[in-house]
Amino acid sequence: MINKNISEISNTELTERISILQSKERSIVLKFLTHLGEFDNRRLYLEQGYSSLFDYCVRKLKLS
């Protein structure tokens, strides 16, 4: 993707970019969840002072 000011791109290009970004987001979320699952299996949140994976996700990662 060319780094143009987003307000300067065509409607078609904007629509295409949204589709590409959505695809990338899904891939990244899958990788994130896979890593988070392994983090949980190893109980690494305990080493960092969190009582649970939920506690780690809310307080450290700022997830809700």
C-alpha positions in Angstrom: 0.0 0.0 0.0 1.3 3.4 -0.9 1.4 5.9 1.9 -1.0 8.6 0.6 -3.1 10.8 2.8 -6.2 8.6 3.3 -8.5 11.5 2.3 -6.8 11.6 -1.1 -7.4 8.0 -2.1 -10.2 6.9 -4.4 -13.3 5.1 -3.1 -12.3 2.0 -4.9 -8.8 2.0 -3.3 -10.3 2.7 0.1 -12.6 -0.3 -0.2 -9.8 -2.5 -1.4 -7.6 -1.4 1.5 -10.3 -2.2 4.0 -10.6 -5.8 2.7 -6.8 -6.2 2.8 -6.6 -4.9 6.3 -9.4 -7.1 7.5 -7.6 -10.1 6.1 -4.4 -9.1 7.9 -6.3 -8.4 11.1 -7.7 -12.0 11.1 -4.3 -13.5 10.6 -2.7 -11.4 13.4 -5.6 -12.2 15.8 -5.2 -15.9 15.1 -1.4 -15.6 15.9 -2.1 -13.6 19.0 -4.6 -16.1 20.3 -2.3 -19.0 19.6 0.5 -17.3 21.5 -1.8 -16.3 24.3 -2.9 -20.0 24.6 0.7 -21.1 25.0 1.3 -18.3 27.4 -1.6 -19.7 29.4 -0.5 -23.3 29.2 2.9 -22.3 30.6 1.2 -20.1 33.3 3.6 -17.3 32.5 1.3 -14.7 33.9 2.1 -16.0 37.4 5.8 -15.2 36.9 4.8 -11.6 36.1 2.7 -11.2 39.2 -0.8 -11.8 37.8 -3.2 -14.2 39.4 -4.8 -15.4 36.1 -4.6 -15.1 32.4 -7.8 -12.9 32.6 -6.0 -10.6 35.1 -3.0 -10.4 32.8 -5.1 -9.6 29.8 -7.1 -6.9 31.5 -4.4 -5.2 33.5 -1.3 -5.8 31.4 -2.7 -5.9 27.8 -5.6 -3.5 28.5 -8.1 -5.9 26.9 -11.7 -5.8 27.9 
